[in-house]
């Protein structure tokens, strides 16, 4: 079943371009190393919180990627910009 992994974080004084570059490098590295990432959507809330929503084909594929992600240099580079990180995983039950 499709799952969504939502990561919320702050980036301090980092520039939008720097955040986007490092995050996009991470998305590309995850896709190259692990199957199942259908969509990666990044938004920013009015209070400056970034909300990164990744849609996975299944919980199993997501869990494999999450377990392996710390080994990717792109992961360390992207998360070096973040603070106040929270993660939520939810199951898609309906779409229209």
Buried (B, 14 or more C-beta within 10 A) or exposed (E): EBBBBBBBBBBEEBEEEEBEEBBBBBBEBBBEBBEBBEEBEBEEEEEEBBEBBBBBBEBEBBBBBBEEBEEBEBBEBBBEBBEEEEEEBEEEEEEE
